[in-house]
């Protein structure tokens, strides 16, 4: 990382924290899609967010200046940092009263960064990165295509992280324009953003996935290998969008904030007890991480149109009359996520056939759906009892017994397996609760659809880039 850059300051601040920042590598076309999606969300926002951006050069701002004129109409203040180019200050957008230019010294490390920081009362979002150096590209050398330029950083919806980065950016602006920094600080303090509502977050995620999928269609590079690298980067970020949403939904549920991580740990252990193959455990893990994305049902997206036939063809256990569960429609638009979508869809089926959405019974219900349904119920019941005066052993025994009493709902063979799992917990079995590395989502995909090779978005945290 560049010495003194905002990205480096952020990394240092979190280096020894309980939640160190996970960075990834992004191709330029991925970042363009992400930024345009988030910028377009501003155009549909009625809360007048504060927007802080950084361009590598003023010329890149000039290419987006007309777009930023529209964004300015919807924003309370916009601060644009860049090493200046001829004409950037004279552009009509730069003359708007709520658009503020910060002419960075070309030697300033922030002049080599690409930022988009959005603070709204309803939601927060951020893209922050810097381009890899010639040394970082290694033996492959600098890319021949602009689309293949790579950047190191992250994007997120997490309010605290976005607010912290905005504070760092404003402190940097202070060096150039103290008056503007004071104005931006006042705006930041007036906004007080919180965790996005499920509806607002769903709208942002849906738009991000729309843009990433559109960019997949638009990729045009000379070789198949290079095309695949760009495509993988886009796909990984589509998965990241869903994972980030799932994490925030978990965090917003103050009564059960670790639900997804605990469900994954329990489901994986049950899969191992059942001796499931690695590919099946992998997609069970992904479904567990995403099983709470139901709020997407309130979002209408171009992605959800025309997908019924393709999904039904890929899900033979679901009859042609099986209604779509709106909460996972967007997942089905990604072929690599349809297996997870099917698992989540059918977790509400009942063993006796009286459940939803398709009234499947017994072994007609996908095995992973049966596992997920039981584990979600067990985890919830354990968590609900943790505030009681019961011992740990009493809590898990009661939760197991309450699940066992629902014989119409759950597979009796899986109840037996859960009993074995509970016995292990009582004897000291510790389940590792691991927060997934969201910046490298490709590893979660069904191995029958994706190779086991690490995605190009993954990066060794000990590499020289840091």
VEXDREN-2710 file (C-alpha; in Angstrom, 1 decimal):
% VEXDREN-2710
k/r/px/py/pz
1/UNK/0.0/0.0/0.0
2/UNK/1.1/3.6/-0.6
3/UNK/2.6/5.2/2.4
4/UNK/0.3/7.8/3.9
5/UNK/-2.7/6.8/1.7
6/UNK/-6.2/6.6/3.2
7/UNK/-6.3/2.9/2.4
8/UNK/-3.1/2.3/4.4
9/UNK/-4.4/4.4/7.3
10/UNK/-7.6/2.2/7.4
11/UNK/-5.6/-1.0/7.3
12/UNK/-3.3/0.1/10.1
13/UNK/-6.2/1.2/12.3
14/UNK/-7.7/-2.3/12.0
15/UNK/-4.5/-4.4/11.8
16/UNK/-4.8/-5.7/15.3
17/UNK/-8.6/-5.4/15.8
18/UNK/-11.0/-8.3/16.3
19/UNK/-12.2/-7.7/12.8
20/UNK/-9.2/-6.9/10.5
21/UNK/-10.2/-5.6/7.2
22/UNK/-10.3/-8.1/4.3
23/UNK/-9.0/-6.6/1.1
24/UNK/-9.4/-7.9/-2.4
25/UNK/-8.1/-7.3/-5.9
26/UNK/-10.6/-5.8/-8.5
27/UNK/-10.3/-5.2/-12.2
28/UNK/-11.2/-1.7/-13.4
29/UNK/-14.4/-2.9/-15.1
30/UNK/-15.7/-4.3/-11.8
31/UNK/-15.0/-1.1/-10.0
32/UNK/-16.7/1.0/-12.7
33/UNK/-19.8/-1.3/-12.4
34/UNK/-19.8/-1.0/-8.6
35/UNK/-19.4/2.8/-8.6
36/UNK/-22.0/3.4/-11.2
37/UNK/-24.5/1.2/-9.3
38/UNK/-23.9/3.1/-6.1
39/UNK/-24.0/6.4/-7.9
40/UNK/-27.3/5.5/-9.6
41/UNK/-28.7/4.6/-6.2
42/UNK/-28.0/8.2/-5.1
43/UNK/-30.1/9.3/-8.0
44/UNK/-33.0/7.4/-6.5
45/UNK/-32.3/8.5/-2.9
46/UNK/-34.5/11.1/-1.3
47/UNK/-32.3/11.6/1.8
48/UNK/-29.6/13.9/0.2
49/UNK/-26.4/12.0/1.1
50/UNK/-22.9/13.3/1.7
51/UNK/-20.6/12.1/-1.1
52/UNK/-16.8/12.1/-1.0
53/UNK/-14.8/10.9/-4.0
54/UNK/-11.3/10.6/-5.1
55/UNK/-10.2/10.2/-8.8
56/UNK/-6.6/9.3/-9.8
57/UNK/-6.6/12.3/-12.1
58/UNK/-8.8/15.2/-12.9
59/UNK/-9.3/13.8/-16.4
60/UNK/-11.2/10.8/-14.9
61/UNK/-13.5/13.2/-13.1
62/UNK/-14.1/15.2/-16.3
63/UNK/-15.3/12.0/-18.0
64/UNK/-17.9/11.6/-15.2
65/UNK/-18.6/15.3/-14.7
66/UNK/-22.0/15.4/-16.4
67/UNK/-23.0/12.4/-14.4
68/UNK/-21.9/14.2/-11.2
69/UNK/-24.1/17.2/-12.1
70/UNK/-27.1/14.9/-11.7
71/UNK/-25.7/13.3/-8.5
72/UNK/-25.2/16.9/-7.1
73/UNK/-28.9/17.5/-7.5
74/UNK/-29.6/14.6/-5.1
75/UNK/-26.7/15.3/-2.6
76/UNK/-26.2/17.8/0.2
77/UNK/-22.5/18.1/-0.5
78/UNK/-20.0/16.5/-2.8
79/UNK/-16.2/16.6/-2.3
80/UNK/-14.0/15.6/-5.2
81/UNK/-10.3/14.9/-4.7
82/UNK/-7.9/14.6/-7.6
83/UNK/-4.7/15.8/-9.1
84/UNK/-6.0/18.6/-11.3
85/UNK/-6.1/18.6/-15.1
86/UNK/-6.7/21.5/-17.4
87/UNK/-10.3/22.4/-17.5
88/UNK/-11.5/20.4/-14.5
89/UNK/-12.2/23.5/-12.4
90/UNK/-13.9/25.3/-15.3
91/UNK/-16.4/22.5/-16.0
92/UNK/-20.0/23.6/-15.2
93/UNK/-20.4/20.8/-12.7
94/UNK/-17.5/22.2/-10.7
95/UNK/-19.3/25.5/-10.5
96/UNK/-22.3/24.0/-8.6
97/UNK/-22.7/25.4/-5.1
98/UNK/-22.6/21.9/-3.4
99/UNK/-19.7/20.6/-5.5
100/UNK/-16.3/21.1/-3.9
101/UNK/-13.0/20.3/-5.7
102/UNK/-9.8/19.5/-3.8
103/UNK/-6.8/19.8/-6.0
104/UNK/-4.3/17.2/-4.7
105/UNK/-0.6/17.5/-5.1
106/UNK/0.4/14.8/-7.8
107/UNK/2.8/13.4/-5.2
108/UNK/0.1/12.9/-2.7
109/UNK/-0.6/9.2/-2.2
110/UNK/-4.3/9.9/-2.2
111/UNK/-3.9/11.1/-5.8
112/UNK/-3.3/7.4/-6.6
113/UNK/-6.5/6.2/-5.0
114/UNK/-10.1/5.7/-6.2
115/UNK/-12.8/6.5/-3.7
116/UNK/-16.6/6.7/-3.5
117/UNK/-17.9/7.2/0.0
118/UNK/-21.6/7.7/0.5
119/UNK/-23.2/8.7/3.9
120/UNK/-27.0/8.7/3.9
121/UNK/-29.4/8.5/6.9
122/UNK/-30.8/5.4/5.3
123/UNK/-27.7/3.6/4.2
124/UNK/-23.9/3.8/3.8
125/UNK/-21.7/2.5/1.0
126/UNK/-18.1/2.8/0.0
127/UNK/-15.5/1.8/-2.6
128/UNK/-11.9/2.5/-1.7
129/UNK/-8.9/1.2/-3.6
130/UNK/-5.6/2.0/-5.2
131/UNK/-4.0/0.7/-8.4
132/UNK/-1.4/-2.0/-8.2
133/UNK/2.2/-0.9/-8.9
134/UNK/4.3/-2.2/-11.7
135/UNK/6.1/-4.4/-9.2
136/UNK/2.8/-5.8/-7.9
137/UNK/1.9/-7.0/-11.4
138/UNK/5.0/-9.1/-11.4
139/UNK/6.3/-11.1/-14.3
140/UNK/3.1/-10.6/-16.3
141/UNK/3.9/-6.9/-16.5
142/UNK/1.6/-4.0/-16.8
143/UNK/-1.8/-4.8/-18.5
144/UNK/-2.2/-3.9/-22.2
145/UNK/-5.9/-3.2/-21.8
146/UNK/-7.4/-0.5/-19.6
147/UNK/-10.1/-3.0/-18.5
148/UNK/-7.4/-5.3/-17.1
149/UNK/-5.9/-2.7/-14.7
150/UNK/-6.1/-4.0/-11.2
151/UNK/-6.8/-2.2/-7.9
152/UNK/-6.3/-3.3/-4.3
153/UNK/-9.0/-2.4/-1.7
154/UNK/-12.5/-3.1/-0.6
155/UNK/-16.1/-2.1/-0.9
156/UNK/-18.7/-2.3/1.9
157/UNK/-22.1/-1.2/3.3
158/UNK/-20.9/-1.3/6.9
159/UNK/-21.9/2.1/8.6
160/UNK/-19.0/2.2/11.1
161/UNK/-16.4/1.4/8.5
162/UNK/-17.8/3.9/6.0
163/UNK/-18.0/6.7/8.7
164/UNK/-14.4/5.9/9.8
165/UNK/-13.2/6.2/6.2
166/UNK/-15.1/9.4/5.7
167/UNK/-13.4/10.9/8.8
168/UNK/-10.0/9.9/7.4
169/UNK/-10.9/11.5/4.0
170/UNK/-12.1/14.7/5.6
171/UNK/-8.9/14.9/7.7
172/UNK/-6.9/14.7/4.5
173/UNK/-9.0/17.4/2.9
174/UNK/-8.2/19.5/6.0
175/UNK/-4.6/19.8/4.7
176/UNK/-5.8/21.6/1.6
177/UNK/-9.0/23.3/2.6
178/UNK/-9.7/23.7/6.3
179/UNK/-13.0/25.5/5.7
180/UNK/-14.3/22.8/3.5
181/UNK/-13.2/20.1/6.0
182/UNK/-15.2/21.9/8.7
183/UNK/-18.3/22.0/6.5
184/UNK/-18.0/18.3/5.6
185/UNK/-17.5/17.4/9.3
186/UNK/-20.7/19.3/10.2
187/UNK/-22.6/17.5/7.5
188/UNK/-21.2/14.1/8.6
189/UNK/-22.3/14.7/12.2
190/UNK/-25.7/15.9/11.1
191/UNK/-26.4/12.7/9.1
192/UNK/-25.8/10.0/11.7
193/UNK/-26.3/7.0/9.4
194/UNK/-27.3/3.7/10.9
195/UNK/-27.6/0.1/9.6
196/UNK/-29.7/0.2/6.4
197/UNK/-33.2/-1.2/6.6
198/UNK/-33.6/-4.5/4.8
199/UNK/-35.6/-2.8/2.1
200/UNK/-33.0/-0.1/1.5
201/UNK/-30.1/-2.6/1.6
202/UNK/-32.0/-4.9/-0.8
203/UNK/-32.4/-2.1/-3.3
204/UNK/-28.7/-1.3/-3.2
205/UNK/-27.7/-4.9/-3.5
206/UNK/-30.1/-5.5/-6.4
207/UNK/-28.7/-2.6/-8.3
208/UNK/-25.1/-3.6/-7.7
209/UNK/-25.8/-7.1/-9.1
210/UNK/-27.7/-5.7/-12.1
211/UNK/-24.7/-3.6/-13.0
212/UNK/-22.2/-6.4/-12.5
213/UNK/-24.2/-8.8/-14.6
214/UNK/-24.5/-6.2/-17.3
215/UNK/-20.8/-5.7/-17.3
216/UNK/-20.3/-9.5/-17.8
217/UNK/-22.2/-9.2/-21.0
218/UNK/-20.2/-6.3/-22.2
219/UNK/-16.7/-7.8/-21.6
220/UNK/-14.6/-7.6/-24.8
221/UNK/-11.0/-8.6/-24.5
222/UNK/-8.7/-10.5/-27.0
223/UNK/-8.2/-13.9/-25.3
224/UNK/-10.4/-16.4/-23.5
225/UNK/-8.1/-16.6/-20.5
226/UNK/-8.2/-12.8/-20.0
227/UNK/-12.0/-12.8/-20.5
228/UNK/-12.4/-15.5/-17.9
229/UNK/-10.3/-13.5/-15.3
230/UNK/-12.5/-10.4/-15.8
231/UNK/-15.7/-12.5/-15.7
232/UNK/-14.6/-14.3/-12.5
233/UNK/-13.9/-10.9/-10.8
234/UNK/-17.4/-9.8/-11.7
235/UNK/-19.0/-13.0/-10.5
236/UNK/-17.0/-12.9/-7.2
237/UNK/-18.3/-9.4/-6.5
238/UNK/-21.9/-10.5/-7.3
239/UNK/-21.5/-13.1/-4.5
240/UNK/-19.9/-10.5/-2.3
241/UNK/-22.9/-8.3/-2.7
242/UNK/-25.2/-11.0/-1.3
243/UNK/-22.7/-12.0/1.5
244/UNK/-22.3/-8.4/2.6
245/UNK/-26.1/-8.0/2.7
246/UNK/-26.4/-11.2/4.7
247/UNK/-23.8/-10.0/7.2
248/UNK/-25.6/-6.7/7.7
249/UNK/-28.9/-8.4/8.1
250/UNK/-27.3/-10.5/10.8
251/UNK/-25.7/-7.5/12.5
252/UNK/-29.1/-5.6/12.5
253/UNK/-30.7/-8.5/14.4
254/UNK/-29.4/-7.6/17.8
255/UNK/-31.2/-10.5/19.3
256/UNK/-29.4/-13.1/17.2
257/UNK/-26.4/-11.3/15.4
258/UNK/-24.3/-14.4/14.8
259/UNK/-27.1/-16.6/13.3
260/UNK/-25.7/-17.2/9.9
261/UNK/-22.2/-18.0/11.2
262/UNK/-23.5/-20.4/13.8
263/UNK/-25.9/-22.1/11.4
264/UNK/-23.0/-22.7/9.0
265/UNK/-20.8/-24.2/11.7
266/UNK/-23.7/-26.5/12.9
267/UNK/-24.7/-27.4/9.3
268/UNK/-21.1/-28.3/8.2
269/UNK/-20.7/-30.5/11.3
270/UNK/-23.9/-32.3/10.5
271/UNK/-22.8/-32.7/6.9
272/UNK/-19.6/-34.3/8.1
273/UNK/-21.5/-36.7/10.5
274/UNK/-23.7/-37.7/7.5
275/UNK/-20.5/-38.2/5.4
276/UNK/-21.6/-35.8/2.7
277/UNK/-19.2/-35.1/-0.2
278/UNK/-17.2/-31.9/-0.1
279/UNK/-19.2/-30.3/-2.9
280/UNK/-22.4/-30.8/-1.0
281/UNK/-21.0/-29.4/2.2
282/UNK/-19.7/-26.4/0.2
283/UNK/-23.1/-25.4/-1.2
284/UNK/-24.8/-26.1/2.2
285/UNK/-22.3/-23.6/3.7
286/UNK/-23.2/-21.0/1.1
287/UNK/-26.9/-21.6/1.6
288/UNK/-26.4/-21.2/5.4
289/UNK/-24.6/-17.9/4.9
290/UNK/-27.4/-16.6/2.7
291/UNK/-30.5/-18.1/4.3
292/UNK/-31.7/-14.8/5.8
293/UNK/-32.0/-12.8/2.6
294/UNK/-35.7/-12.9/2.5
295/UNK/-36.0/-9.0/2.4
296/UNK/-35.1/-9.2/-1.3
297/UNK/-38.7/-10.2/-1.9
298/UNK/-39.6/-6.5/-1.6
299/UNK/-37.3/-5.5/-4.4
300/UNK/-38.3/-5.5/-8.1
301/UNK/-35.3/-6.0/-10.3
302/UNK/-34.8/-6.6/-14.0
303/UNK/-32.9/-9.7/-12.8
304/UNK/-36.1/-11.4/-11.5
305/UNK/-37.9/-11.4/-14.9
306/UNK/-38.0/-14.4/-17.2
307/UNK/-36.2/-16.8/-14.8
308/UNK/-38.9/-19.2/-13.9
309/UNK/-38.3/-21.7/-16.7
310/UNK/-34.5/-21.8/-16.4
311/UNK/-34.8/-22.3/-12.6
312/UNK/-37.3/-25.1/-12.9
313/UNK/-35.1/-26.8/-15.5
314/UNK/-32.2/-26.7/-13.0
315/UNK/-34.3/-28.0/-10.1
316/UNK/-35.8/-31.4/-11.0
317/UNK/-37.0/-31.9/-7.4
318/UNK/-39.3/-28.9/-7.8
319/UNK/-42.4/-29.5/-9.9
320/UNK/-43.3/-27.2/-12.7
321/UNK/-46.1/-25.8/-10.5
322/UNK/-43.7/-24.9/-7.8
323/UNK/-44.1/-21.2/-7.0
324/UNK/-41.0/-19.0/-6.8
325/UNK/-40.1/-17.7/-3.4
326/UNK/-39.5/-14.0/-4.0
327/UNK/-36.8/-13.7/-1.4
328/UNK/-34.3/-15.8/-3.4
329/UNK/-35.3/-14.9/-7.0
330/UNK/-32.2/-12.8/-7.5
331/UNK/-29.9/-15.7/-6.5
332/UNK/-31.4/-17.8/-9.3
333/UNK/-30.2/-15.4/-12.0
334/UNK/-26.7/-16.6/-11.3
335/UNK/-26.2/-20.2/-12.5
336/UNK/-23.6/-20.7/-9.9
337/UNK/-26.0/-19.8/-7.1
338/UNK/-29.1/-21.7/-8.2
339/UNK/-28.2/-24.7/-6.0
340/UNK/-28.1/-22.4/-3.0
341/UNK/-31.3/-20.7/-4.1
342/UNK/-33.0/-24.1/-4.3
343/UNK/-31.8/-25.1/-0.8
344/UNK/-33.0/-21.8/0.7
345/UNK/-36.4/-22.0/-1.2
346/UNK/-37.2/-25.5/0.2
347/UNK/-36.1/-25.1/3.8
348/UNK/-39.7/-24.3/4.6
349/UNK/-41.0/-27.6/3.3
350/UNK/-42.3/-30.1/5.9
351/UNK/-41.5/-33.8/6.2
352/UNK/-45.3/-34.6/6.0
353/UNK/-45.8/-32.5/2.9
354/UNK/-47.8/-29.7/4.4
355/UNK/-45.0/-27.1/4.1
356/UNK/-44.3/-24.5/1.4
357/UNK/-43.7/-23.5/-1.4
358/UNK/-44.2/-26.8/-3.3
359/UNK/-45.7/-29.2/-0.7
360/UNK/-42.8/-31.6/-1.1
361/UNK/-42.7/-34.5/1.3
362/UNK/-40.1/-36.8/2.8
363/UNK/-37.1/-37.5/0.5
364/UNK/-38.6/-35.3/-2.2
365/UNK/-37.3/-32.3/-0.2
366/UNK/-33.6/-31.7/-1.1
367/UNK/-31.4/-33.1/1.7
368/UNK/-29.5/-29.8/2.2
369/UNK/-32.9/-28.0/2.6
370/UNK/-33.9/-30.5/5.3
371/UNK/-30.6/-30.0/7.1
372/UNK/-30.7/-26.2/6.9
373/UNK/-34.3/-26.1/8.2
374/UNK/-33.5/-28.2/11.2
375/UNK/-30.3/-26.4/12.0
376/UNK/-31.8/-23.0/11.7
377/UNK/-34.6/-24.0/14.1
378/UNK/-32.1/-25.5/16.6
379/UNK/-29.8/-22.5/16.5
380/UNK/-32.7/-20.1/17.1
381/UNK/-34.0/-22.1/20.0
382/UNK/-30.6/-22.4/21.6
383/UNK/-30.1/-18.6/21.2
384/UNK/-33.5/-17.8/22.6
385/UNK/-32.7/-19.6/25.9
386/UNK/-29.3/-18.1/26.5
387/UNK/-30.7/-15.3/28.5
388/UNK/-32.3/-17.8/30.9
389/UNK/-30.7/-19.2/34.1
390/UNK/-30.3/-22.6/32.5
391/UNK/-26.9/-24.3/32.1
392/UNK/-25.4/-24.8/28.6
393/UNK/-26.2/-28.5/28.7
394/UNK/-29.9/-27.8/29.7
395/UNK/-30.2/-25.2/26.9
396/UNK/-29.1/-27.5/24.1
397/UNK/-31.1/-30.5/25.6
398/UNK/-34.3/-28.4/25.6
399/UNK/-33.7/-27.1/22.1
400/UNK/-33.1/-30.6/20.8
401/UNK/-36.3/-31.9/22.5
402/UNK/-38.4/-29.1/21.1
403/UNK/-37.0/-29.9/17.6
404/UNK/-37.7/-33.6/18.2
405/UNK/-41.4/-32.8/19.1
406/UNK/-41.9/-31.4/15.6
407/UNK/-42.0/-34.8/13.9
408/UNK/-44.3/-33.6/11.2
409/UNK/-41.8/-30.9/10.1
410/UNK/-38.4/-32.5/10.3
411/UNK/-36.7/-35.6/8.9
412/UNK/-36.5/-38.2/11.7
413/UNK/-33.1/-39.4/10.5
414/UNK/-31.7/-35.9/10.8
415/UNK/-33.2/-35.6/14.3
416/UNK/-31.1/-38.6/15.1
417/UNK/-28.0/-37.0/13.6
418/UNK/-28.7/-33.8/15.5
419/UNK/-28.9/-35.9/18.7
420/UNK/-25.3/-37.2/18.0
421/UNK/-24.2/-33.6/17.4
422/UNK/-25.7/-32.5/20.7
423/UNK/-23.9/-35.4/22.4
424/UNK/-20.7/-34.1/21.0
425/UNK/-21.4/-30.6/22.2
426/UNK/-22.1/-31.9/25.7
427/UNK/-18.8/-33.7/25.7
428/UNK/-16.9/-30.5/24.8
429/UNK/-17.0/-30.4/21.0
430/UNK/-16.2/-26.9/19.9
431/UNK/-17.6/-25.6/16.6
432/UNK/-15.4/-23.0/14.9
433/UNK/-17.5/-19.9/14.2
434/UNK/-15.6/-18.4/11.3
435/UNK/-16.6/-15.2/9.5
436/UNK/-16.1/-15.8/5.8
437/UNK/-13.7/-13.7/3.8
438/UNK/-16.2/-11.8/1.9
439/UNK/-13.6/-10.3/-0.5
440/UNK/-13.0/-13.8/-1.9
441/UNK/-16.4/-15.2/-2.4
442/UNK/-15.6/-17.6/-5.3
443/UNK/-14.3/-20.3/-2.9
444/UNK/-17.9/-20.8/-1.6
445/UNK/-19.2/-21.9/-5.0
446/UNK/-20.3/-25.4/-5.8
447/UNK/-17.1/-27.2/-6.8
448/UNK/-19.0/-29.1/-9.5
449/UNK/-19.6/-25.7/-11.2
450/UNK/-16.3/-24.0/-10.4
451/UNK/-12.8/-25.2/-10.2
452/UNK/-11.0/-25.4/-6.9
453/UNK/-8.5/-22.9/-8.1
454/UNK/-8.4/-19.6/-6.1
455/UNK/-10.2/-16.8/-7.7
456/UNK/-8.2/-13.9/-9.1
457/UNK/-9.9/-11.7/-6.5
458/UNK/-8.1/-13.5/-3.6
459/UNK/-4.8/-12.2/-2.4
460/UNK/-2.4/-13.4/0.1
461/UNK/-2.6/-11.2/3.1
462/UNK/1.2/-11.5/3.6
463/UNK/2.0/-10.5/0.0
464/UNK/4.2/-7.5/-0.8
465/UNK/1.1/-5.4/-1.7
466/UNK/0.7/-4.8/2.0
END
